[in-house]
Amino acid sequence: MDSIRSSQITEGIRCISESMFMGLCRKVGTSQLVAMRRDVIDISDMAENQARESDKFKGMLSGSRKEGLRLEGSDNDIMQWPNDHRVIWKLSQSQYYNTHRLTLILCDCSDSPPGFTLLYLLSPSMNREIQRACVRMNNRYYISSSKHRQIFLSESSLPYNTTPHGPCISGTIGRHEYDHAICFVSNFWPPSAFPWIDRCHSWPQPYVVNDIVKNGCHFVAIGHKLGNHEDHEWRISFSQAEQKLVYVMDHCQFLTYGLLKLFLKEIINNGVCDDDKLLCSYHMKTAVFWVIQQNAIPHWCPQNLLGGFWVCFKLILKWVYEGVCPNFFIPGNNMFLSKIHGVKQQQLFRRLSELYKKGAAFLLRSPSIRSCILDVLYNPRNSICTDDHTLISEYEFDRNLFREILFYYVNPGKLDIQECIRYLHTIEQMIGSPLLTQYQVVMLQNMIARILQYTAFMLHMETYSFDNKLSYRADKMSCHMLKLTAKFGCITDMLYIAMYYYKTLRFMEALSIIEITKVKLAQPYVMHRYVDTEMYIEAVGGQSWSTKMRQAVAWVIRLHKRFHCIRELIPVQQSLQNNQDLLIIPTFILLYMLEIFCYRHVDTMRVQTALDELQTLVHYDQGQLIPLRQRDISWQILGICQQVTGNLQAALYSFQQSLRQEPYNRIHTAAEMRIQSLSMDSLN
C-alpha cells in the first residue's frame, strides 16, 4: 500500500509540475518567445551603441527585461558609463590603452570588503562631474561613489524625475519606471573572481566562461555599509556576466527563475513595506545560479519543475538561517551581511520555515502561480504539452513579436539630422549581416521606419522658413521618407503622412490618406485590440513578418512634443511634464480628429458627421478601440474638436471628463486651462 501511495504522490507531483510548466510558458513565455525578446533587445542595444560610438557615454539595458522576462513590474534597468574612462586592476594593464585619449582609473581593493573597491584616478579626468566627485586621500584622488551619485541625481539633463535607489537613480521616462546606473567599465576580469573560472566544471560551458571573462565587469556607485570607506567605495557589478548566464539557462531553469520571482513578489513580499523587504530578485537569481552549477538537480525537465523550485527554496532558507548569501562570482561577498541579521533575520526565517512546512501548496497563495496551475488542471481540453508550437499559436506569437518591436522608441528630442543619418547608415550596415535572426531583421526595419519619420519632421522644421527652392526640396524629401516609413512600418504609420499633409496645408491629400487608412483598419484581421484570429491566419498566415506588420498591425500614435504637427494640439504638447516627451493617442481618435480638422477647410458639411463618429467612439467604446488608460487624451481631443466647431457646452463636459480619467498622458494642466478659458468666455 505504501508503495502505491508513494507512486500516486509522485505522479501527482509530476502532473502539477507539468501543469505549472505549461502555465508558466503562457505567463513568462515559451522558449521561442523568450529567444525572440532577447534578439530584439540585443539588436536595438547594438544599433544604439554603434550609432552613438562617438558619444560621451555608452550604455546597455540590463535587468529582467533584458533577460527576456515580461512579468508585471519587470525591471527596465539602464547602465551607462563614460566612453573615455577605463578601469584597470594593475598598472601593467595601462599598456593596452592610449592614455592621451582615455582616462585610466586604478582599483584599490586593499582596504575594502570582498566585491568592493576604491577607484583611484591615475590621470586627471576631463569630465567635469567626475572631477567634482573626487576626494583626496593619502595624496591620491579617488572618485567618491556617494558624491558621484549625488551629482548625477541633481543633473538637470536627465530625462525624468529621479530619486536614489541603491547605486541607481530611479525614475520614470514617460510612463515606464527605470533604474539608471551611471557606472565605470573595466575590460579586465577582477582578480578576486578568478576562482569562479576554476569552479565552472560543468556549467557554464567553456566558451561562455571565456566570453564572460573577456568582457570584464562594471563598477556601480555604492559602498559596503560595514566597510571602512562606505561613502567612497564602488561595488563590482557582474550584470553583463549574469545576463549571459541567464541566456544559457535551459527553458526549465529559466521558468524556475521566473517562478521564484513570482514567489518573492506575490508571497514573500506581499503586503510588506519597502523597508522590510529583505529578500530581492537578485537573491533569487543567485540561488538559481548556485543550484545549476552545483548539479543539485540531476535533470531539469517540465516533470521536475516543482522539484527545481523546491531545491532553490531550500537553499534560500539555508542562507537566511546562516545569515550568509554568497555572491556567485565572489563568494566572500556575503550579500546578507548588512541587511539580514539579528531580529529581522529571525523573523524572516520563521516566515519562510512556516511556508516550507506547508509544502508546495503554499504556492497557491500567489494569484499568478495559482492561475498557472488551475487553468490547466480545470480545463480538460488542455492536454499536457510542452511543445512551443502547441503552447502558443502563430497569431499569439506574432502579437508578442510586434508588441516587442513597436515598444521600441528612439527619442528624437536629442537627435539632429546628422545624427539621424548616422543611425540610418549604421542600421544599413547591420541589416545585411547573415548572422541576424529573422526577428532582428524586422526590428531593424522598424528602427529605420522610426528614424525616417523623425528625420522627415525635423527636416521640415529646420527648413520651412528658408527660401522656396530649399523648402520645396526638403518637402519632397520629407514626403518620400514618410512614404518609405509606411512601407517598413505598420498600418498606422500612414497617419504620420496625413499629419504631415495637414501641417503643410494639403488637406485633400491628407483626407485621401485617411480614407485609405480607414479601409485598411476596417479589416477584421488587423491586430489592433480585438482580432478575428482565424481571418488573421487566412489573410497573412505563413507570410513574412515584414508583410504581416505592413498589412495587419495597428499601433498607437506617439506624438513627440518637439514636433508640432497639429496646431490644435500644441497646448497639450506644451503642457507635458519635463519627464515626458510623448503624447500617446489611440489610432481612431487621431484619425477622426484629423478628418474633422481637414474637412473644416475643404467641406464644412462633412465636419459634423466626422464629429459624431468621434463622439460616439469616445462615449460608448468599451476598451475595444480606446485602451482605458488612454481615455484622458481621447476625451480631451473630443473636447478640442467640439470647441473648434462651436459646441462649447459639450466641449466643457469633455474636458471635465478628461480630468476624471486615469492620468496616463498627464495632460491635466491643459484640460484645466481649457476649462478655465471656457468658463471665462461663458461669463463674458
ZAMARGU-4260 file (C-alpha; in steps of 0.2 Angstrom, whole numbers, plus 5000, padded with zeros to 4 digits):
<rodrens>
0) 5000/5000/5000 | 5014/5012/5004 | 5022/5009/4988 | 5006/5013/4979 | 5003/5028/4989
5) 5021/5034/4985 | 5018/5031/4967 | 5002/5041/4967 | 5011/5056/4976 | 5025/5055/4963
10) 5013/5055/4949 | 5003/5069/4957 | 5019/5080/4959 | 5024/5076/4941 | 5006/5081/4935
15) 5007/5098/4944 | 5024/5101/4938 | 5019/5099/4920 | 5004/5110/4923 | 5014/5123/4931
20) 5027/5122/4916 | 5013/5125/4904 | 5005/5139/4914 | 5022/5147/4916 | 5026/5146/4897
25) 5010/5156/4895 | 5014/5168/4909 | 5033/5170/4907 | 5035/5164/4889 | 5039/5149/4878
30) 5057/5146/4874 | 5054/5153/4857 | 5046/5169/4864 | 5060/5172/4876 | 5073/5170/4862
35) 5064/5182/4852 | 5063/5195/4865 | 5081/5194/4868 | 5086/5195/4850 | 5075/5211/4848
40) 5083/5220/4863 | 5100/5214/4859 | 5100/5221/4841 | 5092/5238/4847 | 5106/5239/4860
45) 5119/5235/4847 | 5112/5248/4835 | 5111/5261/4848 | 5129/5259/4854 | 5136/5258/4836
50) 5126/5274/4830 | 5132/5283/4846 | 5150/5277/4846 | 5157/5294/4847 | 5145/5300/4861
55) 5152/5303/4878 | 5143/5289/4886 | 5140/5271/4881 | 5126/5260/4889 | 5116/5244/4889
60) 5100/5238/4895 | 5100/5225/4910 | 5088/5218/4922 | 5073/5207/4919 | 5068/5215/4903
65) 5085/5212/4895 | 5084/5194/4901 | 5068/5190/4892 | 5055/5191/4907 | 5039/5201/4904
70) 5031/5200/4921 | 5021/5214/4928 | 5034/5226/4935 | 5049/5219/4926 | 5064/5230/4928
75) 5069/5242/4915 | 5087/5245/4920 | 5100/5255/4911 | 5118/5255/4914 | 5129/5269/4907
80) 5147/5273/4908 | 5159/5287/4901 | 5166/5281/4885 | 5183/5289/4888 | 5187/5281/4905
85) 5193/5263/4909 | 5196/5254/4925 | 5212/5243/4927 | 5217/5231/4941 | 5236/5233/4939
90) 5247/5246/4932 | 5254/5235/4919 | 5237/5234/4910 | 5239/5253/4905 | 5250/5247/4891
95) 5234/5242/4881 | 5227/5260/4881 | 5231/5276/4873 | 5232/5287/4888 | 5231/5303/4878
100) 5213/5298/4873 | 5207/5289/4889 | 5207/5292/4907 | 5213/5277/4917 | 5207/5273/4934
105) 5216/5260/4946 | 5207/5249/4958 | 5212/5249/4976 | 5205/5234/4985 | 5217/5234/4999
110) 5206/5240/5012 | 5188/5235/5005 | 5177/5220/5009 | 5176/5207/4995 | 5167/5213/4980
115) 5171/5231/4983 | 5185/5243/4979 | 5191/5261/4979 | 5194/5269/4962 | 5210/5280/4960
120) 5212/5292/4946 | 5229/5289/4938 | 5227/5305/4927 | 5216/5320/4928 | 5199/5317/4921
125) 5192/5329/4908 | 5174/5325/4914 | 5168/5340/4925 | 5156/5329/4935 | 5169/5316/4939
130) 5181/5330/4944 | 5168/5336/4956 | 5166/5318/4963 | 5184/5316/4968 | 5191/5316/4986
135) 5209/5317/4992 | 5215/5303/5002 | 5234/5298/5005 | 5239/5311/4992 | 5229/5302/4979
140) 5212/5307/4971 | 5199/5294/4972 | 5181/5295/4964 | 5169/5295/4979 | 5153/5284/4975
145) 5142/5295/4986 | 5147/5311/4978 | 5146/5303/4961 | 5128/5298/4965 | 5123/5314/4971
150) 5130/5324/4957 | 5121/5313/4944 | 5105/5314/4954 | 5105/5333/4953 | 5109/5333/4935
155) 5095/5343/4926 | 5099/5334/4909 | 5092/5318/4915 | 5075/5315/4906 | 5065/5310/4921
160) 5061/5314/4939 | 5073/5305/4949 | 5076/5298/4967 | 5090/5287/4974 | 5088/5269/4974
165) 5104/5260/4980 | 5118/5263/4967 | 5104/5268/4954 | 5094/5284/4950 | 5076/5278/4949
170) 5063/5287/4940 | 5051/5287/4925 | 5053/5290/4907 | 5036/5294/4900 | 5025/5280/4909
175) 5039/5267/4912 | 5049/5265/4928 | 5068/5264/4926 | 5083/5261/4937 | 5098/5271/4929
180) 5116/5267/4935 | 5130/5278/4930 | 5145/5267/4932 | 5163/5263/4926 | 5168/5249/4915
185) 5184/5238/4915 | 5189/5227/4901 | 5198/5215/4913 | 5191/5202/4924 | 5193/5205/4943
190) 5207/5195/4951 | 5195/5191/4966 | 5184/5182/4953 | 5197/5171/4946 | 5192/5156/4957
195) 5175/5157/4948 | 5183/5152/4932 | 5190/5136/4940 | 5173/5132/4948 | 5165/5131/4931
200) 5167/5112/4928 | 5150/5108/4921 | 5141/5125/4920 | 5143/5136/4911 | 5152/5129/4896
205) 5170/5135/4892 | 5165/5146/4878 | 5153/5155/4889 | 5166/5157/4903 | 5178/5164/4890
210) 5165/5176/4883 | 5161/5182/4901 | 5179/5185/4906 | 5185/5194/4891 | 5170/5207/4893
215) 5176/5212/4910 | 5165/5220/4923 | 5157/5236/4929 | 5158/5247/4945 | 5142/5254/4952
220) 5141/5269/4964 | 5138/5261/4981 | 5150/5256/4995 | 5148/5242/5008 | 5139/5248/5024
225) 5151/5239/5035 | 5166/5244/5025 | 5180/5257/5031 | 5176/5269/5016 | 5157/5266/5013
230) 5155/5284/5006 | 5169/5281/4993 | 5169/5263/4988 | 5162/5256/4972 | 5153/5239/4971
235) 5160/5227/4957 | 5145/5223/4946 | 5143/5207/4936 | 5127/5212/4927 | 5134/5208/4909
240) 5140/5191/4915 | 5124/5187/4924 | 5114/5192/4908 | 5125/5179/4898 | 5122/5166/4911
245) 5103/5168/4911 | 5104/5167/4892 | 5112/5150/4893 | 5100/5143/4905 | 5088/5130/4898
250) 5070/5134/4897 | 5065/5124/4913 | 5079/5133/4923 | 5073/5150/4916 | 5055/5146/4921
255) 5061/5141/4938 | 5069/5158/4939 | 5053/5166/4934 | 5043/5156/4947 | 5055/5162/4961
260) 5052/5180/4956 | 5033/5177/4957 | 5035/5168/4973 | 5045/5183/4980 | 5033/5196/4974
265) 5016/5188/4977 | 5020/5178/4993 | 5036/5183/5002 | 5035/5202/4999 | 5016/5203/4998
270) 5009/5217/5009 | 5027/5220/5016 | 5033/5238/5017 | 5048/5243/5007 | 5060/5244/5022
275) 5055/5226/5027 | 5058/5218/5010 | 5074/5209/5015 | 5075/5197/5000 | 5076/5203/4982
280) 5075/5196/4965 | 5094/5196/4964 | 5095/5184/4978 | 5083/5173/4969 | 5094/5173/4953
285) 5109/5170/4963 | 5101/5154/4971 | 5097/5148/4953 | 5115/5150/4948 | 5122/5140/4963
290) 5109/5126/4961 | 5113/5124/4942 | 5132/5125/4945 | 5132/5113/4959 | 5121/5100/4949
295) 5109/5100/4964 | 5095/5095/4951 | 5101/5080/4940 | 5088/5083/4927 | 5079/5099/4923
300) 5063/5095/4914 | 5045/5100/4914 | 5040/5085/4925 | 5053/5091/4938 | 5049/5110/4938
305) 5042/5109/4956 | 5057/5099/4962 | 5069/5113/4955 | 5059/5126/4963 | 5060/5117/4980
310) 5079/5115/4979 | 5081/5133/4976 | 5069/5137/4990 | 5078/5126/5002 | 5095/5134/4998
315) 5087/5152/5001 | 5080/5145/5018 | 5098/5139/5022 | 5106/5156/5018 | 5093/5165/5029
320) 5096/5153/5043 | 5115/5155/5042 | 5114/5174/5038 | 5125/5171/5023 | 5121/5173/5004
325) 5137/5171/4994 | 5139/5181/4978 | 5140/5169/4964 | 5156/5176/4957 | 5165/5182/4973
330) 5158/5170/4987 | 5167/5180/5000 | 5155/5194/4997 | 5140/5190/5009 | 5125/5199/5002
335) 5116/5197/5018 | 5129/5205/5029 | 5122/5222/5031 | 5104/5219/5029 | 5098/5202/5035
340) 5104/5199/5053 | 5098/5200/5071 | 5079/5201/5074 | 5074/5204/5056 | 5084/5188/5051
345) 5075/5178/5064 | 5058/5184/5059 | 5061/5181/5040 | 5067/5163/5044 | 5052/5159/5054
350) 5041/5166/5040 | 5050/5155/5027 | 5050/5140/5038 | 5031/5141/5040 | 5029/5141/5021
355) 5042/5126/5020 | 5031/5116/5032 | 5016/5119/5022 | 5024/5110/5007 | 5021/5116/4989
360) 5003/5120/4992 | 5008/5137/4999 | 5011/5142/4980 | 4993/5143/4978 | 4993/5159/4988
365) 5001/5168/4973 | 4987/5173/4961 | 4999/5171/4946 | 5005/5154/4951 | 4988/5148/4956
370) 4981/5153/4939 | 4996/5144/4930 | 4991/5128/4939 | 4972/5129/4939 | 4970/5135/4921
375) 4977/5119/4915 | 4970/5107/4928 | 4952/5113/4927 | 4952/5113/4908 | 4951/5096/4901
380) 4954/5101/4883 | 4971/5107/4888 | 4981/5091/4887 | 4998/5092/4895 | 5010/5098/4881
385) 5027/5106/4882 | 5030/5109/4863 | 5032/5128/4859 | 5021/5127/4843 | 5007/5119/4853
390) 5008/5130/4868 | 5007/5146/4858 | 4998/5149/4841 | 5005/5159/4826 | 4994/5173/4830
395) 4999/5174/4848 | 5017/5173/4844 | 5015/5187/4831 | 5006/5198/4843 | 5020/5196/4856
400) 5033/5200/4842 | 5025/5216/4836 | 5022/5222/4854 | 5041/5220/4857 | 5046/5228/4841
405) 5034/5243/4842 | 5038/5246/4860 | 5055/5252/4854 | 5057/5270/4853 | 5071/5282/4848
410) 5070/5298/4857 | 5071/5312/4844 | 5072/5325/4857 | 5091/5323/4857 | 5094/5320/4839
415) 5098/5331/4824 | 5098/5327/4806 | 5116/5322/4805 | 5113/5310/4820 | 5098/5303/4811
420) 5109/5300/4795 | 5122/5291/4806 | 5108/5280/4814 | 5102/5275/4796 | 5120/5272/4790
425) 5123/5261/4805 | 5107/5251/4803 | 5110/5249/4784 | 5127/5241/4788 | 5120/5229/4800
430) 5104/5224/4791 | 5114/5214/4778 | 5123/5203/4790 | 5119/5184/4788 | 5121/5182/4807
435) 5105/5191/4811 | 5090/5182/4816 | 5073/5185/4807 | 5067/5194/4822 | 5082/5206/4822
440) 5079/5210/4803 | 5061/5215/4806 | 5067/5225/4822 | 5080/5234/4812 | 5067/5238/4798
445) 5056/5246/4812 | 5070/5256/4818 | 5073/5263/4800 | 5054/5267/4799 | 5055/5277/4816
450) 5071/5286/4811 | 5065/5291/4794 | 5049/5298/4802 | 5059/5309/4814 | 5071/5314/4800
455) 5056/5320/4789 | 5048/5331/4803 | 5065/5338/4808 | 5069/5342/4790 | 5053/5352/4788
460) 5055/5360/4805 | 5073/5366/4801 | 5069/5372/4783 | 5052/5379/4782 | 5057/5397/4785
465) 5071/5396/4771 | 5069/5401/4753 | 5056/5392/4742 | 5068/5382/4732 | 5076/5374/4748
470) 5059/5372/4756 | 5052/5363/4741 | 5067/5351/4740 | 5066/5347/4759 | 5047/5345/4757
475) 5049/5332/4743 | 5062/5323/4754 | 5051/5323/4769 | 5036/5316/4759 | 5047/5302/4752
480) 5054/5297/4769 | 5036/5296/4776 | 5030/5285/4762 | 5045/5274/4764 | 5041/5273/4783
485) 5024/5266/4778 | 5032/5253/4768 | 5043/5247/4783 | 5031/5250/4797 | 5013/5246/4801
490) 4996/5252/4795 | 4995/5267/4807 | 5012/5274/4801 | 5001/5280/4786 | 4993/5293/4798
495) 5010/5302/4800 | 5009/5305/4781 | 4992/5313/4784 | 4998/5323/4799 | 5012/5330/4788
500) 5000/5334/4774 | 4989/5343/4787 | 5003/5353/4794 | 5008/5358/4776 | 4990/5363/4772
505) 4987/5349/4759 | 4970/5345/4766 | 4964/5334/4752 | 4979/5324/4751 | 4978/5321/4770
510) 4960/5316/4768 | 4965/5304/4754 | 4977/5295/4766 | 4964/5295/4780 | 4952/5286/4768
515) 4965/5273/4763 | 4970/5270/4782 | 4951/5268/4786 | 4949/5254/4774 | 4965/5245/4780
520) 4960/5247/4798 | 4942/5240/4795 | 4949/5223/4790 | 4944/5210/4804 | 4961/5203/4804
525) 4970/5219/4809 | 4979/5217/4825 | 4973/5232/4835 | 4963/5227/4850 | 4951/5213/4846
530) 4956/5202/4831 | 4947/5188/4821 | 4962/5176/4823 | 4955/5164/4810 | 4954/5178/4797
535) 4971/5184/4803 | 4979/5167/4799 | 4969/5166/4782 | 4975/5183/4777 | 4993/5184/4782
540) 4997/5167/4790 | 5014/5160/4784 | 5019/5176/4777 | 5035/5186/4782 | 5034/5197/4797
545) 5038/5212/4787 | 5022/5209/4777 | 5012/5205/4792 | 5017/5221/4800 | 5013/5232/4785
550) 4996/5223/4781 | 4989/5218/4798 | 4996/5228/4813 | 4990/5244/4820 | 4998/5254/4834
555) 4995/5269/4845 | 5001/5286/4838 | 5016/5293/4848 | 5017/5312/4845 | 5033/5319/4852
560) 5032/5336/4860 | 5046/5343/4849 | 5035/5341/4833 | 5020/5352/4832 | 5011/5343/4818
565) 4994/5348/4823 | 4992/5366/4828 | 4976/5362/4839 | 4986/5350/4850 | 5001/5362/4853
570) 4994/5367/4870 | 4993/5349/4875 | 5010/5345/4870 | 5017/5360/4879 | 5009/5355/4895
575) 5018/5339/4895 | 5029/5337/4911 | 5048/5338/4910 | 5050/5319/4911 | 5038/5315/4897
580) 5041/5318/4879 | 5026/5309/4871 | 5008/5310/4869 | 5001/5293/4866 | 4985/5294/4856
585) 4973/5280/4851 | 4973/5277/4832 | 4955/5280/4828 | 4955/5296/4839 | 4969/5304/4829
590) 4961/5298/4813 | 4944/5306/4817 | 4952/5322/4824 | 4962/5324/4808 | 4947/5321/4797
595) 4937/5335/4807 | 4951/5347/4805 | 4954/5344/4787 | 4935/5345/4782 | 4934/5362/4791
600) 4945/5368/4777 | 4938/5359/4762 | 4920/5353/4765 | 4911/5360/4781 | 4896/5350/4778
605) 4905/5334/4782 | 4913/5340/4798 | 4898/5336/4809 | 4897/5318/4803 | 4915/5315/4807
610) 4912/5324/4824 | 4898/5312/4828 | 4908/5297/4824 | 4922/5303/4836 | 4909/5307/4849
615) 4901/5290/4848 | 4918/5282/4849 | 4923/5291/4865 | 4906/5290/4874 | 4902/5272/4870
620) 4919/5262/4867 | 4921/5248/4880 | 4940/5247/4878 | 4939/5239/4860 | 4947/5254/4851
625) 4952/5265/4865 | 4963/5257/4879 | 4956/5263/4896 | 4972/5271/4901 | 4971/5282/4885
630) 4954/5289/4889 | 4961/5305/4896 | 4968/5311/4879 | 4953/5304/4870 | 4941/5315/4880
635) 4952/5330/4878 | 4954/5328/4859 | 4935/5326/4858 | 4933/5342/4868 | 4945/5351/4857
640) 4936/5346/4841 | 4919/5352/4849 | 4927/5368/4854 | 4934/5372/4837 | 4917/5368/4829
645) 4907/5379/4841 | 4899/5367/4853 | 4906/5375/4869 | 4895/5366/4882 | 4899/5349/4875
650) 4917/5354/4875 | 4917/5359/4893 | 4909/5342/4898 | 4923/5333/4888 | 4937/5342/4896
655) 4929/5338/4913 | 4928/5320/4909 | 4946/5320/4903 | 4951/5326/4921 | 4941/5311/4928
660) 4951/5298/4919 | 4967/5289/4924 | 4981/5302/4921 | 4990/5291/4909 | 4996/5306/4897
665) 4997/5318/4912 | 4989/5332/4902 | 4978/5338/4916 | 4985/5355/4916 | 4980/5358/4898
670) 4962/5352/4902 | 4961/5364/4917 | 4967/5378/4906 | 4954/5375/4893 | 4940/5373/4906
675) 4946/5390/4914 | 4946/5398/4897 | 4928/5391/4893 | 4921/5396/4910 | 4928/5414/4907
680) 4921/5415/4890 | 4904/5410/4896 | 4904/5424/4910 | 4908/5437/4896
</rodrens>
